[in-house]
Amino acid sequence: NRYLRKLLANIARDNPKTKGVVLNGFTIGNEHIAQLTMSLVSNTHIEILYLNDCGITSKGAHLLAYALDKNRSLDHVWLNDN
């Protein structure tokens, strides 16, 4: 998905204009979760992350937990219905 690739690229570049990420309803595979995780580890601007109903697997949840442990800018993360 083009939108997803563009958004992940913005997160990876630590774009200061990207403060919130909404991916509700996107089916995100482990590959994209891994890419998101690596980007979030070094991102200093994302404050809000919505990942509701994205089909995140237990492996994806473990990857996200790693990112949440390292990231200091995230204030709110929504993971409902995964």
Secondary structure as GFF3:
##gff-version 3
##sequence-region A 1 82
A	DSSP	alpha_helix	2	12	.	.	.	ID=ss1
A	DSSP	beta_strand	20	22	.	.	.	ID=ss2
A	DSSP	alpha_helix	30	42	.	.	.	ID=ss3
A	DSSP	beta_strand	48	50	.	.	.	ID=ss4
A	DSSP	alpha_helix	58	70	.	.	.	ID=ss5
A	DSSP	beta_strand	76	78	.	.	.	ID=ss6
###
